[in-house]
Amino acid sequence: MFDGTDLTHWLTLHGLVTLVAVLLYIVTAHVLQQRRHPAAAIAWMLFIVLLPYAALPAFLSFGSRKLRRPRLAAVPPAPAPSGGDAWAVETIVALGQPAPAAYRDLRVHRDGAAAQQALLDTMAGAQTSVVLCTFILGRDGLGDAVLERLCDKARSGVRVRLLLDGLGRWMGGSPDLKRLTAAGGQVALFVPPLRSPLKGRSNLRDHRKLLVADAGQPGARLWCGGRNLALEYFGGAPGAPPWRDLSFDLHGPLVQQAADLFERDWAFAQGRKAEPGPLAQVPMQAPAPGPAGGAQLVASGPDQVDDTIHALLVTAAYRARRRLLLATPYFVPEPALLMALCMAARRGVAVDLLLPERSNHRLSDLARSRAVRSLAQAGGRVWLAPGMLHAKLVVVDDTLALAGSANLDSRSLFLNYELMFAFHHPADVERFAAWFDVERAPAHPYGAEPPGLVRDLAEGMLLWVAFQL
């Protein structure tokens, strides 16, 4: 029978477990210098206090936001741009990213067919090495074509390495990776979700997408963007409407920055320690592609000291003078970024946000509602594209175009390993802006309407877990 003494003992044990869980949270956050967003910190504390038996294992498995923070290495000063605004280059270098490097033959893919052809051609043309990093590799026609091309190169003596996110592998249908290893290629999974969950890394995903052929060689080529390697990202699965996405490829010294980032991710996935500090500083080579020539890799994630892309976006919103073009499938920004975008709209900057009318994540669509209403009420123009838009793009005036893998939500900006490229040449910035205009053409404007009580409560509750969407 359960008497008063038993109750006292249970309450004492429960209090001890709760205290240990709270102390573990505090000490871990301090030692690893996690710098959580206030909403996330409050949510974790409430979870631990109210349900310590469930919260403690969840925190140990999913609670890490940053790896042990490296000392910020000295960053060589960036070459001063000879024209245009210097703030973008200076900000990116101040955040520990590489200085601008030259590139040539930039191709912004007009559609999924062009993107697929460029992807396969880049692999087919490799003479010495191929490295591929992706979040999802589909078990479908596109994924099979990629694997077959990689196997062909491996059998011909080219060094082939594939880095695939551990969770993304499941989401893609668990493609047959043994084909590649049997052909002589190498495969590494980035933090498989059921391996070493108590390290707290299971919630940190590698969302970067890049393909580098012949790194270190004069003909090195980069393919990059927001497309996962599955049919829907390149034109649609049979019977399904095509998704719209953005990718590009190029040649030149800039490629080495992507190759260096891959080497660090490859080492981490294999359990080897990657040296901290900035990526290789590839000097600008004459002729530089324009007055503010060159481009920079911008990596963000637990391996970076700062929340790099988020900091750059906030800076860009306050620096913009004429226009801000933003394309993203998921728009759940944290308050500082949302305020910066709203303030840009209020001071007369043309802020255009392009979203899919309905994305592939219904909870994300619900969670975005408050931010979208706030931006529209501040004077921003929100456009809803028919079908699924998966592209990630930010254009600031004629100064900066950011294209790559990062969505404008808290998971991408604070949890995932992400990769963007910052282009500074005005003509190339305008090429990305032209892509935006083409995608915006079939979209219709969003009309803000006040939510009902139930929807307002649901949106508020959902924002508590926005980091996990």
VEXBA-450115 format. One record per atom (N, C-alpha, C): x, y, z; residue in three letters. Coordinates in steps of 0.001 Angstrom, whole numbers, plus 500000, padded with zeros to 6 digits. Each point is the difference from the previous one (the first is absolute). Layout:
BEGIN
XYZALA...
! end
This chain:
BEGIN
500845498813500000MET499155501187500000MET500883501241500000MET499595501030499292PHE500806501222499818PHE499677500963501143PHE500936500162500979ASP499721500870501141ASP500748501324499864ASP499915500827501055GLY500607501319499966GLY501511499950499866GLY500639498999500615THR501464499893499917THR500430499712498565THR499244499091499337ASP500321499690498609ASP499842501237499113ASP498934500786500269LEU499780501210499221LEU501141500982500190LEU500459500126501242THR501109500917500277THR501263499565499275THR500259498689500045HIS501184499486499306HIS499889500236498492HIS498800499779499454TRP499821500200498549TRP500198501459499622TRP499416500903500820LEU500151501428499709LEU501455500426500107LEU500724499424500980THR501416500327500146THR500794499519498786THR499725498775499570LEU500698499459498829LEU499643500806498752LEU498704500335499842HIS499574500788498848HIS500699501359499993HIS500068500633501160GLY500680501298500081GLY501471499889499665GLY500634498898500433LEU501420499806499713LEU500222499810498501LEU499142499196499361VAL500123499791498557VAL499819501313499253VAL499016500779500420THR499750501288499347THR501187500926500172THR500562500040501203LEU501148500865500258LEU501198499587499160LEU500262498693499933VAL501126499513499195VAL499790500361498530VAL498771499837499505ALA499720500309498598ALA500216501481499712ALA499548500870500904VAL500174501443499808VAL501478500364500034VAL500731499433500973LEU501440500295500094LEU500741499498498761LEU499613498825499506LEU500639499471498802LEU499766500928498809LEU498793500516499887TYR499689500942498919TYR500863501255500123TYR500069500554501192ILE500753501242500212ILE501485499800499733ILE500560498918500559VAL501442499759499842VAL500339499725498540VAL499177499193499325THR500260499695498590THR499941501263499154THR498988500830500241ALA499875501241499233ALA501190500915500241ALA500510500004501240HIS501138500873500318HIS501298499471499398HIS500250498709500177VAL501262499431499524VAL500100500070498485VAL498902499668499318LEU500013500004498540LEU499643501353499404LEU499682500979500873GLN499673501352499546GLN498931499956498915GLN498842499441500359GLN498968499725499011GLN499277501250499504GLN499862501025500816ARG499340501241499587ARG498662499729499316ARG499089499378500746ARG498695499673499429ARG499142501253499865ARG499078499934499037HIS498986501029499897HIS499159499953501277HIS499575501171500546PRO499244500010501257PRO498779499094499985PRO499260499981498885ALA498810499145499940ALA500385498532500131ALA501085499587499357ALA500444498612500089ALA500489499676501405ALA500728500934500624ALA500498499772501362ALA498840499851500979ALA498989500865499882ILE498844499915500893ILE499251498693499781ILE499851499616498742ALA499294498753499703ALA500707498803500614ALA501325499936499875TRP500747498893500585TRP499862499996501533TRP500098501164500623MET499900500053501461MET498621499545500471MET498938500453499334LEU498657499567500391LEU499829498502499798LEU500504499489498910PHE499922498567499728PHE500711499210501089PHE501194500462500395ILE500779499288501009ILE499323500058501365ILE499467501155500370VAL499364500144501315VAL498709499203500072VAL499210500024498929LEU498696499340500038LEU500080498499499745LEU500887499588499111LEU500102498576499645LEU501467499581499956LEU500690499993501127PRO501449499726499977PRO500355498618499474PRO499136499003500211TYR500339498644499576TYR499985499873498476TYR499151500755499337ALA499993500008498537ALA500972501037499453ALA500114501132500699ALA500813501110499487ALA501488499698500041ALA500461499314501042LEU501440499753500132LEU500541499149498851LEU499406498823499688PRO500519499256498836PRO499818500757498691PRO498914500786499882ALA499810500777498775ALA501090501053499857ALA500356500649501096PHE501057501020499944PHE501341499376499660PHE500298498838500591LEU501276499343499722LEU500091499555498537LEU498852499676499416SER500002499535498610SER499926501126498987SER499219501050500321PHE499705501021498996PHE500337501418500437PHE500537500162501185GLY500109501353500553GLY501187500808499552GLY500961499411499315SER501190500758499609SER499695500881498799SER500392501279500078ARG499829500915498875ARG501324500319499345ARG501069500023500769LYS501329500274499476LYS500947498932500521LYS501003499655499187LEU501090499178500491LEU500861500864500884LEU500989499383500657ARG500881500811500837ARG500568501127499154ARG499809501212500462ARG500272501172499180ARG501502500239499880ARG500535499984498790PRO501429500226499811PRO500347501466500199PRO501262500237500320ARG500469501379500026ARG499965500543498585ARG499580501233499876LEU499944500603498677LEU501403500329499538LEU500436499333498920ALA501338500239499485ALA500072501372499347ALA501200500533499940ALA500189501289499346ALA499638499880498527ALA499216500934499538VAL499534499974498620VAL500745501069499221VAL500682499640498914PRO500672501012499196PRO498997501018499489PRO500388501285499918PRO499073501007499502PRO499604499715498567PRO498739500273499692ALA499514499780498646ALA500498501090499088ALA500258499682498733PRO500348501047499050PRO498866501008499905PRO500327501272500063ALA498972501024499940ALA499375500019498616ALA498685499911499895PRO499360500078498688PRO500314501335499345PRO500188499975498691SER500349501214499293SER498784500815499616SER498822499528500316GLY498785500725499700GLY498847499360500730GLY498858500709500034GLY498834499457500675GLY500152500065501503GLY499076499390500707ASP500016500007501457ASP500942498926500523ASP500781500361500999ALA500961499061500568ALA499445499253501200ALA498821500395500477TRP499529499432501262TRP499812498488499938TRP499543499471498856ALA499714498569499919ALA501273499178500147ALA501045500372499254VAL501274499291500090VAL500565500121501415VAL499985501197500545GLU500564500220501330GLU499255499203501065GLU498670499937499896THR499216499258500989THR500292498515499926THR500055499465498796ILE500237498566499835ILE501378499613500534ILE501011500799499706VAL501346499705500507VAL500047500151501514VAL499305501013500539ALA499976500187501454ALA499355498822500711ALA499144499268499299LEU499351498823500576LEU500838498737499832LEU501256500164499594GLY500910498859499928GLY499937499224498715GLY499405500573498958GLN499876499318498721GLN501114500450499052GLN500222499274498919PRO501111500328499099PRO499810501339499292PRO501117500580499603ALA499975501209499182ALA499496499654498602ALA499595500992499214PRO499495499721498653PRO501034499303499126PRO499513499098499169ALA500842499315499023ALA499348500135498632ALA500822499953498984ALA499492500156498632ALA499285498737499546ALA499106500166499054TYR499309498872499375TYR499692500392498555TYR499588499033499221ARG499640500271498603ARG498935498999499558ARG499382500302498890ASP499011499103499377ASP498858499651500952ASP499515500999500749LEU498840499751500860LEU498773499728499148LEU499320498890500293ARG498746499661499339ARG498913499828501062ARG498993500855499959VAL498833499858500869VAL498991499148499239VAL499693498829500504HIS499197499036499250HIS498557500480499854HIS499517499982498780ARG498675500565499718ARG498875499090500495ARG500275498689500123ASP498965499075500449ASP500655498705500469ASP499170499032500394GLY500523498748500522GLY500757499188498966GLY499565500048498749ALA500697499241498961ALA501413500530499794ALA500147501325499978ALA501330500592499850ALA500867499696501218ALA499399500023501187ALA500748499695501223ALA500481498549500001ALA499143499082499567GLN500377498582499959GLN501119499764498994GLN499894500636498842GLN501036499821498990GLN501332500532500494GLN499988501151500654ALA501233500565500526ALA500600499113501085ALA499134499424500835LEU500466499105501067LEU500702498776499410LEU499342499345499047LEU500573498782499412LEU501235500312499165LEU499988501143499295ASP501162500374499197ASP501206500305500887ASP499758500633501154THR501106500318500908THR500658498719500489THR499204499006500342MET500556498714500428MET500696499302498841MET499388500020498832ALA500568499290498854ALA501338500580499576ALA500179501309500185GLY501240500636499570GLY501139499894500990GLY499773499430501170ALA501046499912501016ALA501137499087499535ALA501234500436500229GLN501177499232499608GLN500748499401501187GLN499950500667501163THR500787499538501147THR499152499710501231THR498963500804500254SER499241499821501235SER498589500559499858SER499093499416500768VAL498627500492500129VAL499625499916501467VAL499514501117500562VAL499446499974501352VAL498577500539499916VAL499082499314500677LEU498589500352499952LEU499448499989501411LEU499355501096500374CYS499340500111501307CYS498544500364499746CYS499073499256500606THR498584500298499827THR499230499550501228THR498836500622500203PHE499133499618501119PHE499185498760499641PHE499443499974498790ILE499175498876499554ILE500533499480498669ILE500147498698499901LEU500273499315498741LEU498855499027499783LEU499147500301499039GLY498777499232499838GLY500222498605499443GLY499150499101500441ARG499980498655499401ARG498995500056498847ARG500403500706498949ASP499123500226498860ASP500867500170498757ASP499405500419498903GLY500746500108498758GLY501159500963500073GLY499817501129500685LEU501076500979500097LEU501120499483500890LEU499641499470501173GLY501011499454500905GLY500774498859499365GLY499291499136499260ASP500670498882499326ASP500977500507498937ASP499601501048499267ALA500889500554498972ALA501262500584500615ALA499833500673501147VAL501164500574500690VAL500923498897500491VAL499429498976500642LEU500828498903500497LEU500714499280498863LEU499312499793498904GLU500619499301498874GLU501152500809499428GLU499826501316499902ARG501081500843499486ARG501197499984500961ARG499724500015501299LEU501087499924500975LEU500721498653499914LEU499239498935499831CYS500612498669499879CYS500889499928498759CYS499537500572498898ASP500802499993498776ASP501336500712500216ASP499941501144500679LYS501244500745500234LYS500922499236500939LYS499434499371501035ALA500827499238500936ALA500679498833499302ALA499253499298499146ARG500584498872499275ARG501088500439499026ARG499944501251499549SER501018500490499066SER501254500522500701SER500028499936501339GLY501181500417500744GLY499907501372500624GLY498883500701499814VAL499793501306500633VAL499658499783501473VAL500573500814500879ARG499679499895501420ARG498626500609500244ARG499053499190500498VAL498620500425500174VAL499623499878501474VAL499450501096500554ARG499530499994501386ARG498599500601500065ARG499111499328500706LEU498624500442500189LEU499747500192501485LEU499548501209500377LEU499636500313501379LEU498495500242500034LEU499293499142500709LEU498538500036500037LEU499542500137501441LEU499061500904500237ASP499472500167501356ASP499329498719500473ASP500222499656501275GLY499479498748500530GLY498488499927500002GLY499334501098500371LEU498542500015499970LEU499494500135498572LEU500688500826499204GLY499607500177498608GLY500023498703499211GLY500891499090500377ARG500043498699499313ARG498664499281500142ARG499428500020501214TRP498695499361500208TRP498908500731499226TRP500055501330500029MET498973500796499327MET500020499772498493MET501158499646499467GLY500108499722498573GLY499667498576499622GLY499603499184500975GLY499628498618499701GLY501132499013500119GLY501076500368500699SER501154499117500214SER500562499456498685SER500636500864499204PRO500580499540498726PRO501093498971500236PRO500255499187498999ASP500981498921500093ASP501415500573499842ASP500630500327501123LEU501328500598499967LEU501096498959499820LEU499667498714500183LYS501016498959499827LYS500484499932498552LYS499150500436499074ARG500418500045498592ARG501258500844499841ARG500009501138500674LEU501122500919499853LEU501255499462500673LEU499870499460501191THR501188499462500676THR500554498796499238THR499097499190499409ALA500466498859499215ALA500761500444498757ALA499666501193499491ALA500681500522498809ALA501303500701500341ALA500303500136501303GLY501247500643500411GLY499827501390500572GLY498761500480500111GLY499752501304500603GLY499948499908501514GLY499957501145500647GLN499912500075501458GLN498702500702500378GLN499379499541501098VAL498748500561500489VAL500126500270501489VAL499513501156500430ALA499932500325501427ALA498619500562500288ALA499423499571501144LEU498716500518500442LEU500233501041501079LEU499346501127499864PHE500173501104500927PHE499023499859501171PHE500515499636501161VAL499234499844501244VAL498742499153499783VAL500160498694499792PRO498820499134499936PRO499186500149501274PRO498682500121499930PRO499185500351501169PRO500044498994501133PRO500279498727499734LEU500021499000501071LEU501409499683500473LEU500986500752499542ARG501369499746500417ARG500455501079500970ARG500439499612501181SER500502500921501026SER499032501142500288SER498708499705500292PRO499057501089500243PRO500320500802501249PRO500708499409500977LEU500269500717501234LEU501043501089499835LEU500605500116498833LYS500900501121499745LYS499224501286499721LYS498679499902499912GLY499190501180499806GLY500021500553498594GLY500462499225499019ARG500149500522498645ARG498915499512499045ARG499106499159500485SER499039499371499087SER499103501006499309SER499834501178500580ASN499124501004499425ASN500725500933499035ASN501300499814499813LEU500796500873499139LEU500185499314498655LEU499394500567498954ARG500012499360498698ARG500894500753499034ARG500632499249499087ASP500804500596498936ASP499084500250498809ASP499632501258499814HIS499061500404498962HIS500718500592498795HIS501338499953500000ARG500783500573498904ARG499884499138498745ARG500027500669498838LYS499967499292498722LYS501108500544499126LYS500944499153499651LEU501075500435499106LEU500621498798499306LEU500455500262498797LEU500752499027499211LEU501241500704499478LEU501159499442500290VAL501258500562499505VAL500717498927499199VAL500366500335498779ALA500771499106499148ALA501401500556499817ALA501006499130500180ASP501410500340499750ASP500490501147500871ASP499709499927501301ALA500475501026500929ALA501515500109499934ALA500495501241500037GLY501435500239499957GLY500579500030498609GLY499176499715498981GLN500459500006498618GLN499508501263499286GLN500677500407498927PRO499578501210499283PRO498558499941499499PRO499515498820499674GLY498645499883499474GLY498956499656501041GLY500286500221501275ALA499059499653501066ALA498654500677499772ALA498928499260500287ARG498648500532499772ARG499127499736501214ARG499101500939500260LEU499069499914501126LEU498564500004499483LEU499180499084500539TRP498550500019499825TRP499401500165501387TRP499054500932500153CYS499512500303501349CYS498588500563499906CYS499333500116501136GLY498681500606500048GLY499139499400501084GLY498688500027499786GLY499068499520501013GLY499387498654499700GLY500337499402498863ARG499348498750499587ARG500570498788500723ARG499127499225500623ASN500370498652500398ASN500008499121498747ASN500678498865500096LEU500165499162498816LEU498899498942499932LEU498799500491499714ALA498832499141499821ALA499124500619498918ALA499115499184499419LEU499262500421498809LEU499217501290500182LEU499337500153501172GLU499127501159500146GLU500744501328499923GLU501299499998500321TYR500775501233499990TYR500504500367498602TYR499798499105499027PHE500523500226498655PHE498913499974498926PHE498762500032500378GLY498968500024498980GLY498790499163500322GLY500035499312501118GLY498813499306500441GLY500040498502499794GLY499506499290500998ALA499823498562499882ALA498830499718499063ALA499936498796499420PRO498899499673499084PRO498641500232500655PRO499152500757499321GLY498666500267500507GLY499910501120501015GLY501136500623500345ALA500005501072500990ALA500419501310499332ALA499465501124500449PRO500402501285499405PRO501462500296500313PRO500713500629499075PRO501420500287500231PRO500204501057501072PRO501052499834500773TRP500413501016500952TRP500890501009499284TRP499999501233500494ARG500910501029499510ARG501151500129500984ARG501223500065499480ASP501171500064500876ASP501084500814499316ASP501106500222500704LEU501079500838499489LEU501333499303500207LEU500805499932498947SER501359499473500089SER500853500685498949SER501303499798500097PHE500931500670499088PHE501290499197499937PHE500840500276499002ASP501330499401499959ASP500979501032499466ASP501290499776500270LEU501029500962499618LEU501372499339500042LEU501001500706499435HIS501410499613500053HIS500768501024500828HIS501275499704500252GLY500898501016500519GLY500497499744501407GLY500867500887500500PRO500595499843501336PRO498973499904501121PRO498811500582499814LEU498961499921501031LEU499666498559500367LEU500157499093499053VAL499644498599500238VAL500770499421501187VAL501219500484500212GLN500819499450501079GLN499378500236501374GLN499259501087500152GLN499352500254501284GLN498969498910500304GLN499248499584498997ALA499041498911500192ALA500708498683500271ALA501116499752499306ALA500755498762500213ALA500539499932501423ALA500477501123500521ASP500514500028501376ASP498887499732501010ASP498824500570499760LEU498879499764500910LEU499612498526499990LEU499984499386498835PHE499683498573499929PHE501003499188500818PHE501285500321499910GLU501013499240500731GLU499743500059501502GLU499572501153500497ARG499718500126501425ARG498770499183500382ARG498962500038499177ASP498798499216500294ASP500283498499499890ASP500823499634499044TRP500363498589499825TRP500748499486501224TRP500939500796500493ALA500757499607501188ALA499073499843501208ALA499078500930500182PHE499073499928501133PHE499121498760499903PHE499482499704498807ALA499131498844499822ALA500725498691500283ALA501315499985499788GLN500786498792500258GLN500584499960501408GLN499644500981500830GLY500470500012501375GLY501387500553500178GLY500535500637498942ARG501306500632500117ARG499829501482500294ARG500957500558500703LYS499922501400500376LYS500409500873498825LYS499109500915499632ALA500313500974498953ALA500571501246500653ALA501017500542499408GLU500630501187500568GLU499040501181499945GLU499837500730501130PRO499126501172499988PRO500645501150499260PRO499189501039499786GLY500539501193499351GLY499400500186498632GLY500323501091499354PRO499418500302498700PRO500462499031498939PRO499235499933498931LEU500365499168498877LEU501126500659499221LEU500495499288499014ALA501140500494499235ALA499717501378499422ALA500980500884500129GLN499888501320499426GLN500593499952498596GLN499131499922499007VAL500451499917498616VAL500125501411499455VAL501184500443499636PRO500158501382499581PRO499251500291498711PRO499544501235499892MET499388500438498752MET501029499911498886MET499587499569498846GLN500899499885498867GLN499520500906498875GLN500887500714499415ALA499640500879498884ALA499710499147498759ALA498997500363499204PRO499133501136500276PRO498846499610500916PRO499757500795501035ALA498864499748500872ALA498718500307499235ALA498929499266500281PRO498790500149499206PRO499182501222500387PRO500538501196499849GLY499200501192500188GLY500503500891501100GLY499416501179500163PRO500474500975500970PRO499864499527501433PRO498977499245500294ALA499883499410501335ALA500097498493499829ALA500966499573499196GLY500049498643499499GLY500254498962501065GLY499761498769499612GLY500250498885500886GLY498747499585500743GLY500117498879500667ALA498918499470500816ALA500624499321501206ALA499173499737500997GLN500481499416501242GLN499084498867500434GLN500602498959500515LEU499247498959500675LEU499588500513501370LEU498757499735500384VAL499498500364501324VAL499427498735500627VAL500755499418500921ALA499561498798500699ALA499371500389501328ALA498963499276500381SER499346500254501274SER499665498672500642SER500012499967501322GLY499657498771500692GLY500763499828501286GLY499871498824500626PRO500672499744501266PRO501519500061499923PRO500575499889498789ASP501456500049499866ASP500510501417499867ASP499120500999499998GLN500403501392499884GLN499835500697501346GLN500874500942500267VAL499935500721501273VAL498712500817500092VAL499638500669498919ASP498812500848499998ASP498876499350499200ASP498793500531500182ASP498875499616499151ASP500114500841498735ASP500853499530499108THR500554500824498934THR498945500555499056THR499186499137499434ILE499029500448499010ILE498964500910500645ILE499566499670501198HIS499042500850500703HIS500581501390500222HIS501232500080500470ALA500625501305500237ALA500128500797498706ALA500345499319498904LEU500135500676498718LEU498646500513499509LEU498937499219500179LEU498679500415499552LEU499494501209500786LEU500222500000501311VAL499580501149500805VAL500749501253499553VAL501313499859499799THR500794501132499519THR499502500485498644THR499716499063499113ALA499545500352498660ALA498680500755500042ALA499092499592500876ALA498702500670500082ALA500156501452500429ALA500927500258500912TYR500211501377500452TYR500827500810499001TYR500801499331499187ARG500844500691499024ARG499282500278498686ARG498966499238499706ALA499321500130498711ALA499448501409499819ALA500124500511498781ARG499514501349499696ARG498864499995498990ARG499993499020499101ARG499028500034498913ARG499101498778499970ARG500581498790500110ARG499170498808499874ARG500556498849500811ARG499096499146500423LEU500322498725500635LEU499085498957499372LEU500577499050499291LEU499245498910499406LEU500312498729500770LEU498975499317500462LEU500196498794500801LEU499116498883499474LEU500594498857499700ALA499255498804499605ALA500356498878500956ALA498993499347500554THR500236498918500950THR498751499134500085THR500148498702500226PRO498802499168500171PRO499377500137501382PRO500822500345501008TYR499533500041501383TYR500451501325500604TYR499064500773500534PHE500306501319500542PHE499554500056501453PHE500919499633500899VAL499731500066501436VAL501212500668500654VAL500216501299499739PRO501180500687500538PRO499838500283501483PRO501140500129500692GLU499919500412501408GLU499818501520500048GLU499658500569501168PRO499559501403500060PRO500990501020499457PRO501299499821500215ALA500961501008499546ALA500007500118498478ALA499965498873499311LEU499988500038498542LEU498675500547499483LEU498898499585500596LEU498699500507499571LEU499924501512500202LEU500484500487501128MET499986501441500239MET500853500737498976MET501177499454499663ALA500872500649499017ALA499306500085498647ALA499302498937499598LEU499281500014498724LEU498837500992500039LEU499267500025501106CYS498881500939500125CYS500487501444499991CYS501109500265500674MET500534501356500020MET500481500421498622MET500563499065499256ALA500400500324498625ALA498784500415499180ALA498902499247500136ALA498789500345499262ALA499452501352500458ALA500025500274501293ARG499459501258500512ARG500797501218499529ARG501301499822499768ARG500780501154499551ARG500096500090498484ARG499154499274499303GLY499861500196498574GLY500724499021499114GLY500702499021500567VAL500637498970499189VAL498914499084499440VAL500096499662498724ALA499046499070499389ALA500356498583500443ALA499261499472500960VAL500230498664500538VAL498992499049499369VAL500496499056499211ASP499146499016499328ASP500359498612500497ASP499018499310500563LEU500193498647500528LEU499181499034499150LEU500680499003499416LEU499348498997499151LEU499959498666500735LEU498787499482500207LEU499777498743500708LEU499099499099499161LEU500057498702500243PRO498986499142499374PRO498653500225500698PRO498937499989499224GLU498683500153500627GLU499767498896501018GLU500437498808499666ARG499931498869500935ARG501269499194499846ARG500795499925501077SER501262499268499941SER499764498525500305SER501070499240500032ASN499901498574500333ASN499999499760501501ASN500037501079500806HIS499954499876501461HIS498863500875500513HIS498853499390500275ARG498822500763500397ARG500198500723501324ARG500740499415500943LEU500233500685501265LEU500818501264499788LEU500955499945499091SER500787501188499693SER499125501089499391SER499040499627499165ASP499085500974499417ASP499173500693501083ASP499585499236500999LEU499247500598501103LEU500901500895500844LEU501228499539500251ALA500912500757500863ALA500447501314499359ALA499968500082498662ARG500469501214499332ARG498990501142500053ARG498763499703500359SER498917500954499820SER500252501318500713SER500447499961501242ARG500209501246500742ARG501077500857499360ARG501104499371499596ALA501094500752499391ALA499571500604498672ALA499263499235499201VAL499545500496498704VAL499050501181500191VAL499076499890500957ARG499083501122500263ARG500772501238500441ARG500976499813500884SER500775501140500495SER500736500700498869SER500606499234499105LEU500738500597498891LEU499048500730499053LEU498847499402499708ALA499035500649499117ALA499468501284500618ALA499742499984501298GLN499494501193500667GLN501040501109500060GLN501292499620499942ALA501067501002500007ALA500233500596498616ALA499345499479498986GLY500169500520498648GLY500736499073499065GLY500415498828500476GLY500639499030499127GLY498980499338499090GLY500458499543498853ARG499119499316499055ARG500291498504500063ARG498989499230500275VAL500127498551500117VAL499283499371498807VAL500701499088499328TRP499480499355498798TRP499901498499500238TRP498879499412499631LEU499766498567500182LEU500043499306498649LEU501002499154499823ALA500204499314498723ALA499160498734499936ALA499429499703498848PRO499266498736499855PRO500982498831500034PRO499576498888500552GLY500905498853500085GLY501038500201501082GLY500939499086500046MET501037500016501023MET501237500743499507MET500384501045500716LEU501233500737499738LEU501001499630501091LEU501146499427499618HIS500993499530500958HIS501273500831499952HIS500013501082499226ALA501215500793499786ALA500322500851501220ALA501308500300500143LYS500479500875501069LYS500850501096499369LYS499526501249500088LEU500694501117499361LEU499711501285500757LEU501047500828500152VAL499859501352500544VAL500799500927499102VAL499365501065499521VAL500672501015499187VAL499868501336500711VAL501126500693500178VAL500031501287500687VAL500512501060499029VAL499119500945499625ASP500367501066499063ASP500694499396498778ASP501119500629499577ASP500845499432498944ASP501296499468500597ASP499995499793501317THR501219499754500762THR500261498541500291THR498942499244500243LEU500176498652500538LEU498884499082499529LEU500383498794499575ALA499046498912499763ALA500482498792500796ALA499146499481500858LEU500308498828500824LEU499173498834499491LEU500651498936499563ALA499296498822499495ALA500648498752500580ALA499183499033500345GLY500544498761500564GLY498925499168500655GLY500280499507501217SER499147498990500623SER499157500496501156SER500210501222500501ALA499385500433501257ALA498606500571499786ALA499030499447500724ASN498656500563500037ASN499962501159500991ASN498952500802499917LEU499843501115500932LEU499140499560501178LEU500494498978500696ASP499341499547501212ASP501055499709501055ASP499550499817501221SER500937499865501115SER500825498727499913SER499432498923499455ARG500782498760499882ARG501195500215499083ARG499799500601498852SER501116500234499084SER500991501003500569SER499505501056500621LEU500871501088500414LEU500715499738501316LEU499506499038500817PHE500612499786501308PHE500401498551500288PHE499478499024499268LEU500284498604500324LEU500751499255498903LEU499562500150498770ASN500572499199498913ASN501388500473499587ASN500748499076499398TYR501199500362499246TYR499506500473498625TYR500242501266499680GLU499492500588498762GLU501132500617499184GLU499715500256498735LEU501000500558499095LEU499331500966499027LEU500495501223499963MET499573500986499012MET501240500549499299MET499802500538498808PHE501057500733499324PHE499540501440499812PHE500894500926500309ALA499725501429499887ALA500664500527498744ALA499190500454499046PHE500498500555498749PHE499929501523500069PHE501088500664499566HIS500094501449500143HIS500009500748498672HIS500265499324498895HIS500067500693498722HIS498596500455499594HIS499799501291499732PRO498650500509499725PRO499280499259498877PRO500710499616498946ALA499340499302498896ALA499471498639500441ALA500752499303500865ASP499543498697500470ASP498918500137501055ASP500087501058500823VAL498903500282500926VAL498706500187499214VAL500088500707498882GLU498820500255499180GLU499491498710499344GLU500884499057499704ARG499564498723499427ARG499136499223501006ARG500394500030501262PHE499178499343501021PHE498693500758500204PHE500054501334499916ALA498770500788500115ALA499047499690498852ALA500552499788498807ALA499165499649498849ALA499348498636500207ALA500734499051500584TRP499406498698500330TRP498818500204500951TRP500169500872500992PHE498926500281500959PHE498776500550499284PHE500208500932499072ASP498875500603499287ASP499226498963499196ASP500716499068499384VAL499334498947499236VAL499135499133500915VAL500522499652501162GLU499253499145500927GLU498838500744500654GLU500133501312500148ARG498942500782500633ARG498822500235499042ARG500266499949498701ALA498979500359499012ALA498678499240500177ALA500013498665500206PRO498718499298500146PRO499415500057501414PRO500711500616500940ALA499541500042501389ALA498918501067500171ALA499213499867501058HIS498988501015500291HIS500293500633501354HIS499616501260500195PRO500332500681501253PRO499236499431501181PRO500654500028501143TYR499404499531501247TYR499187501124500621TYR498835499667500505GLY499180500971500708GLY499909499643501470GLY500486500888500852ALA500028499728501439ALA498599500087500587ALA499619498988500769GLU498720499993500695GLU500234499651501457GLU499319500673500931PRO500184499683501421PRO499549498571500289PRO500743499272500799PRO499632498612500293PRO498891499919501039PRO499271498899499958GLY499042499733501064GLY500714499559501273GLY499237499874501084LEU500594499673501294LEU500723498658499966LEU499355498984499445VAL500604498663499986VAL501287499994499176VAL499951500644498825ARG501202500030499159ARG501107500791500682ARG499659501094500648ASP501005500812500685ASP500679499192501099ASP499234499245500767LEU500582499161501044LEU500872498899499397LEU499531499398498914ALA500771498932499357ALA501323500539499463ALA499963501185499383GLU501237500594499494GLU500979500265501131GLU499499500532501102GLY500878500290501129GLY500642498754500575GLY499205498927500162MET500550498752500518MET501030499418499048MET499716500097498701LEU500904499414499004LEU501337500726499972LEU499987501294500261LEU501258500757499964LEU500956499573501104LEU499478499374501066TRP500883499497501055TRP500921498903499476TRP499539499267499004VAL500819498908499465VAL500475500324498590VAL500009501283499646ALA500393500391498636ALA501400499563499665ALA500901499901500987PHE501367499578499739PHE500058498594499445PHE498994499191500286GLN500068498600499585GLN499275499738498681GLN499325500992499438LEU499193499772498793LEU500879499741498808LEU
! end
